[in-house]
């Protein structure tokens, strides 16, 4: 029996044995036994994370309540990712668990404004605000929350909705982007008609990002001649920008000015593009520009494409011709309407449903 247990210790727990200092007066069996008593799988971060990923939030909560030792083991996994959709933690809780919290999602602007001082001291890597419609209360919260984001310099992933038709929000947002050196993924939903000259500046500040989602408001109202000129100037500014690191891009807008003057030159600046989403509001001229880029092999790394069109027969023919040049490289092609899928004679293996 003693030999069998010794064999188990030496083969199953080599990490603990090598971690102990040499003890000449004890045999290996006793060394292994002491190691098993003092070190558990939960004391090893790699093993702890591997185990905790199979536990639900309810299971983790029960584990934390077992004892102080278990609370030390399971608190990091319990508090690492917070979903504020049901209830936003109070400031005291955030202060106590600030060493563990790395991600917060579905938090409202109003809630973030109330606990902004506690949020500023967190080492957040991901922050996702709940999408909302414009109102006066939200606008006041935006003005309070944006300065706090400047202090969370560890942010890598950010999803936010902003009233970009307000000058003070636009200027504060630009200052916020300047203070986020590690930002890799940005999802920005713009409420209201954004000033055209702001967009190139946003793109310049996102040159480090690998994933970018831009959703522009479709409620553009009356477009003045000055607005058209601003977007033309924005196109010229984007064309002079250096190449970006973007690997994933989603640009959604029903505004023709955005498609022609923002999306088209932006695609020219993204030769590393691997995933492209053109599922909402893409105009015919933008489709034609995209087809031309495919034919000229300006997107050599493109592997995943999501689109809602085109619907016009002549554009569908141009799309089929363009895909014939690069189909060998595209791994998935997602159409949002079955009618469009039936219009193409493509390999079924690359076509997926939304």
C-alpha positions as CSV (number, residue, x, y, z in Angstrom):
1,X,0.0,0.0,0.0
2,X,2.8,2.4,0.9
3,X,4.6,1.7,-2.4
4,X,1.5,2.3,-4.4
5,X,0.8,5.6,-2.7
6,X,4.5,6.6,-3.2
7,X,4.2,5.8,-6.9
8,X,1.0,8.0,-7.1
9,X,2.7,10.9,-5.4
10,X,5.8,10.7,-7.6
11,X,3.9,10.5,-10.9
12,X,0.9,12.7,-10.3
13,X,2.5,15.5,-8.3
14,X,5.9,16.3,-9.7
15,X,5.4,20.0,-9.5
16,X,5.1,19.9,-5.7
17,X,8.2,17.7,-5.3
18,X,10.4,19.9,-7.3
19,X,9.1,23.0,-5.6
20,X,10.3,21.8,-2.2
21,X,13.9,22.3,-1.0
22,X,16.0,19.1,-0.5
23,X,15.4,17.4,2.8
24,X,18.1,14.7,3.3
25,X,16.5,13.3,6.5
26,X,13.1,12.4,4.8
27,X,12.3,9.9,2.2
28,X,10.5,10.9,-1.1
29,X,7.2,9.5,0.1
30,X,7.1,11.9,3.1
31,X,8.2,14.8,0.9
32,X,5.3,14.1,-1.5
33,X,2.8,13.7,1.3
34,X,3.8,17.1,2.8
35,X,3.6,18.6,-0.7
36,X,0.0,17.3,-1.1
37,X,-0.9,18.7,2.3
38,X,0.4,22.2,1.5
39,X,-0.4,22.7,-2.2
40,X,-3.6,22.1,-3.9
41,X,-4.6,22.5,-7.6
42,X,-6.4,25.8,-6.7
43,X,-3.1,27.3,-5.5
44,X,-1.7,27.0,-9.0
45,X,-3.2,29.8,-11.1
46,X,-3.1,27.8,-14.4
47,X,-5.0,24.9,-12.9
48,X,-7.3,27.2,-11.0
49,X,-8.4,29.0,-14.1
50,X,-8.8,25.7,-16.0
51,X,-11.2,24.4,-13.3
52,X,-13.1,27.7,-12.8
53,X,-14.0,28.0,-16.5
54,X,-16.4,25.0,-16.1
55,X,-18.2,26.6,-13.1
56,X,-21.3,28.8,-13.5
57,X,-21.5,32.1,-11.6
58,X,-23.9,30.4,-9.2
59,X,-21.3,27.6,-8.5
60,X,-18.6,30.2,-8.0
61,X,-20.8,32.1,-5.5
62,X,-21.3,28.9,-3.5
63,X,-17.6,28.1,-3.5
64,X,-16.7,31.6,-2.2
65,X,-19.1,31.1,0.8
66,X,-17.5,27.8,1.9
67,X,-14.6,29.3,3.8
68,X,-12.0,32.1,3.7
69,X,-9.5,29.8,1.9
70,X,-12.1,29.0,-0.8
71,X,-12.9,32.7,-1.0
72,X,-9.3,33.4,-1.9
73,X,-9.3,30.7,-4.5
74,X,-12.6,31.5,-6.3
75,X,-13.1,35.3,-5.8
76,X,-10.9,36.2,-8.8
77,X,-13.0,34.1,-11.2
78,X,-16.3,35.3,-9.6
79,X,-15.5,39.0,-10.0
80,X,-13.4,38.9,-13.1
81,X,-16.3,39.5,-15.5
82,X,-19.4,41.5,-14.3
83,X,-22.7,41.7,-16.2
84,X,-24.4,44.9,-15.0
85,X,-27.6,44.2,-16.9
86,X,-29.6,43.2,-13.9
87,X,-27.8,45.2,-11.1
88,X,-24.8,47.4,-11.0
89,X,-22.5,46.8,-8.0
90,X,-22.2,49.6,-5.6
91,X,-19.1,51.7,-5.1
92,X,-18.0,49.8,-1.9
93,X,-18.2,46.4,-3.6
94,X,-16.1,47.7,-6.5
95,X,-13.5,49.1,-4.2
96,X,-13.2,45.8,-2.3
97,X,-12.9,43.7,-5.5
98,X,-10.9,46.1,-7.6
99,X,-8.0,43.7,-7.9
100,X,-10.1,41.1,-9.5
101,X,-12.5,43.0,-11.8
102,X,-11.3,43.0,-15.4
103,X,-14.5,43.3,-17.5
104,X,-17.9,45.1,-17.1
105,X,-20.7,44.9,-19.7
106,X,-24.2,46.2,-20.1
107,X,-23.6,49.1,-17.8
108,X,-25.6,52.3,-18.3
109,X,-24.2,55.7,-18.6
110,X,-26.2,56.9,-15.6
111,X,-24.9,54.1,-13.4
112,X,-21.3,54.7,-14.6
113,X,-21.7,58.4,-13.7
114,X,-22.8,57.5,-10.1
115,X,-19.8,55.2,-9.5
116,X,-17.3,57.0,-11.7
117,X,-14.7,57.5,-8.9
118,X,-14.7,53.7,-8.1
119,X,-14.5,52.8,-11.8
120,X,-11.5,55.0,-12.3
121,X,-9.3,52.9,-10.0
122,X,-10.2,49.5,-11.6
123,X,-7.8,47.7,-13.8
124,X,-10.4,47.2,-16.5
125,X,-9.5,45.6,-19.8
126,X,-13.1,45.5,-21.2
127,X,-15.9,47.9,-20.8
128,X,-19.2,47.7,-22.7
129,X,-21.9,50.3,-22.2
130,X,-25.6,49.5,-22.8
131,X,-26.9,50.9,-26.0
132,X,-29.5,53.7,-25.6
133,X,-31.4,56.4,-27.3
134,X,-30.6,60.0,-26.9
135,X,-32.1,62.1,-24.1
136,X,-31.0,65.0,-21.9
137,X,-30.1,62.8,-18.9
138,X,-27.8,60.5,-20.9
139,X,-26.1,63.5,-22.4
140,X,-25.2,64.9,-18.9
141,X,-24.0,61.4,-18.0
142,X,-21.7,61.3,-21.1
143,X,-20.0,64.5,-20.0
144,X,-19.3,63.0,-16.6
145,X,-18.2,59.5,-17.8
146,X,-15.9,60.4,-20.6
147,X,-13.3,62.1,-18.4
148,X,-13.2,58.9,-16.2
149,X,-12.3,56.8,-19.2
150,X,-9.2,58.8,-19.6
151,X,-8.0,57.4,-16.3
152,X,-8.6,53.7,-17.2
153,X,-5.5,53.4,-19.3
154,X,-5.6,49.6,-19.2
155,X,-8.7,49.4,-21.5
156,X,-8.3,47.1,-24.4
157,X,-11.9,46.7,-25.5
158,X,-14.6,49.4,-25.4
159,X,-18.2,49.5,-26.6
160,X,-20.0,52.9,-26.2
161,X,-22.8,55.0,-27.6
162,X,-22.3,58.8,-27.8
163,X,-24.3,61.8,-28.9
164,X,-21.7,62.8,-31.5
165,X,-23.8,65.8,-32.7
166,X,-22.8,67.7,-29.6
167,X,-19.5,69.5,-29.8
168,X,-18.5,69.1,-26.2
169,X,-19.0,65.3,-26.4
170,X,-17.0,65.1,-29.6
171,X,-14.1,67.0,-28.2
172,X,-14.1,65.1,-24.9
173,X,-14.3,61.8,-26.9
174,X,-11.2,62.7,-28.9
175,X,-9.3,63.5,-25.6
176,X,-10.4,60.1,-24.3
177,X,-9.1,58.2,-27.3
178,X,-5.7,59.9,-27.0
179,X,-5.4,58.5,-23.4
180,X,-6.1,54.9,-24.3
181,X,-2.8,53.5,-25.6
182,X,-3.7,49.8,-25.3
183,X,-7.1,50.0,-27.0
184,X,-7.4,47.1,-29.5
185,X,-11.2,46.9,-30.1
186,X,-13.6,49.7,-30.4
187,X,-17.4,49.7,-31.0
188,X,-18.8,53.2,-31.4
189,X,-22.4,53.9,-32.0
190,X,-23.0,57.5,-33.0
191,X,-26.3,59.2,-32.1
192,X,-27.1,62.2,-34.3
193,X,-25.4,63.6,-37.4
194,X,-21.7,63.7,-36.8
195,X,-19.5,66.5,-38.0
196,X,-17.5,65.1,-41.0
197,X,-14.2,66.6,-39.9
198,X,-14.3,64.6,-36.6
199,X,-14.3,61.2,-38.3
200,X,-10.7,61.3,-39.7
201,X,-9.5,62.3,-36.3
202,X,-11.2,59.4,-34.7
203,X,-9.7,57.0,-37.2
204,X,-6.2,58.4,-36.7
205,X,-6.5,57.9,-32.9
206,X,-7.7,54.3,-33.6
207,X,-4.6,53.3,-35.6
208,X,-3.6,50.8,-33.0
209,X,-7.0,49.0,-33.0
210,X,-7.4,45.6,-34.7
211,X,-11.2,45.6,-34.5
212,X,-13.4,48.6,-35.3
213,X,-17.2,48.9,-35.4
214,X,-18.7,52.2,-36.5
215,X,-22.5,52.6,-36.5
216,X,-23.7,56.0,-37.7
217,X,-27.2,57.3,-37.1
218,X,-29.5,57.0,-40.1
219,X,-31.6,60.0,-38.9
220,X,-29.5,62.5,-40.9
221,X,-32.3,65.0,-41.6
222,X,-31.6,67.8,-44.0
223,X,-28.1,67.8,-45.4
224,X,-26.6,71.2,-46.1
225,X,-24.1,72.0,-48.7
226,X,-21.5,72.7,-46.0
227,X,-22.0,69.1,-44.6
228,X,-21.3,67.6,-48.0
229,X,-18.1,69.6,-48.3
230,X,-17.0,68.6,-44.8
231,X,-17.3,64.9,-45.7
232,X,-15.4,65.4,-49.0
233,X,-12.6,67.0,-46.9
234,X,-12.8,64.0,-44.6
235,X,-12.3,61.7,-47.5
236,X,-9.2,63.6,-48.5
237,X,-7.8,63.4,-45.0
238,X,-8.4,59.7,-44.8
239,X,-6.7,59.1,-48.2
240,X,-3.6,60.8,-46.8
241,X,-3.5,58.6,-43.7
242,X,-1.0,55.7,-43.3
243,X,-2.1,52.1,-43.4
244,X,-4.0,50.9,-40.4
245,X,-3.7,47.7,-38.4
246,X,-7.4,46.8,-38.7
247,X,-8.2,43.1,-39.1
248,X,-12.0,43.4,-38.5
249,X,-14.2,46.3,-39.7
250,X,-17.9,46.8,-39.4
251,X,-19.3,50.1,-40.8
252,X,-23.1,50.6,-40.8
253,X,-24.9,53.7,-42.0
254,X,-27.8,54.6,-44.2
255,X,-26.0,57.9,-45.0
256,X,-24.6,58.0,-48.5
257,X,-22.1,60.6,-47.5
258,X,-20.5,58.1,-45.0
259,X,-20.3,55.3,-47.6
260,X,-18.7,57.3,-50.3
261,X,-16.4,59.6,-48.3
262,X,-15.6,57.5,-45.2
263,X,-15.9,53.7,-45.9
264,X,-14.4,53.7,-49.4
265,X,-11.1,55.4,-48.5
266,X,-11.0,53.6,-45.2
267,X,-11.0,50.2,-47.0
268,X,-8.1,51.4,-49.1
269,X,-6.1,51.9,-45.8
270,X,-6.7,48.4,-44.4
271,X,-4.7,45.8,-46.4
272,X,-4.6,43.5,-43.4
273,X,-8.4,43.1,-43.4
274,X,-9.6,39.6,-42.5
275,X,-13.2,40.2,-41.6
276,X,-15.5,42.8,-43.2
277,X,-19.2,43.5,-42.2
278,X,-21.2,45.4,-44.8
279,X,-24.6,44.2,-43.6
280,X,-26.3,47.5,-43.0
281,X,-26.8,50.6,-45.2
282,X,-24.2,49.9,-47.8
283,X,-24.9,51.9,-51.0
284,X,-24.4,50.8,-54.6
285,X,-21.4,53.0,-55.2
286,X,-19.7,51.5,-52.1
287,X,-20.4,48.0,-53.4
288,X,-18.9,48.9,-56.7
289,X,-15.8,50.3,-55.1
290,X,-15.5,47.1,-52.9
291,X,-15.8,44.9,-56.0
292,X,-13.0,46.8,-57.7
293,X,-10.8,46.3,-54.7
294,X,-11.4,42.6,-54.8
295,X,-10.5,42.4,-58.5
296,X,-7.3,44.3,-57.9
297,X,-6.5,42.1,-54.9
298,X,-6.2,45.0,-52.5
299,X,-7.7,42.9,-49.7
300,X,-5.5,39.8,-49.9
301,X,-6.1,38.6,-46.4
302,X,-9.9,38.9,-46.5
303,X,-11.4,35.6,-45.2
304,X,-14.8,36.4,-43.8
305,X,-17.4,38.6,-45.4
306,X,-20.9,39.6,-44.1
307,X,-23.2,41.5,-46.4
308,X,-26.9,42.3,-46.9
309,X,-26.7,42.8,-50.6
310,X,-26.5,43.8,-53.3
311,X,-30.0,43.5,-54.6
312,X,-29.6,45.0,-58.1
313,X,-29.0,42.4,-60.8
314,X,-26.1,44.3,-62.4
315,X,-24.4,44.6,-59.0
316,X,-25.0,40.9,-58.2
317,X,-23.3,40.1,-61.5
318,X,-20.3,42.3,-60.6
319,X,-20.2,40.7,-57.2
320,X,-20.0,37.2,-58.6
321,X,-17.3,38.2,-61.0
322,X,-15.3,39.8,-58.2
323,X,-15.7,36.8,-56.0
324,X,-14.4,34.6,-58.7
325,X,-11.0,36.2,-58.3
326,X,-10.8,35.6,-54.5
327,X,-13.2,32.8,-53.7
328,X,-10.3,30.4,-53.0
329,X,-9.3,32.6,-50.1
330,X,-12.7,33.4,-48.5
331,X,-13.7,30.9,-45.8
332,X,-17.2,32.2,-45.0
333,X,-19.6,34.4,-46.8
334,X,-22.7,35.4,-44.9
335,X,-25.8,36.9,-46.6
336,X,-28.6,38.4,-44.5
337,X,-31.4,37.5,-47.0
338,X,-32.1,34.2,-48.7
339,X,-33.1,36.1,-51.8
340,X,-29.6,37.3,-52.2
341,X,-28.1,33.8,-51.6
342,X,-30.3,32.3,-54.3
343,X,-29.0,34.9,-56.8
344,X,-25.4,33.7,-56.6
345,X,-23.9,30.6,-58.0
346,X,-21.2,30.0,-55.4
347,X,-19.8,27.1,-53.5
348,X,-22.3,26.2,-50.7
349,X,-19.4,25.4,-48.3
350,X,-18.5,29.1,-47.9
351,X,-22.1,30.5,-47.6
352,X,-23.6,30.7,-44.2
353,X,-26.9,32.1,-42.8
354,X,-27.0,35.0,-40.4
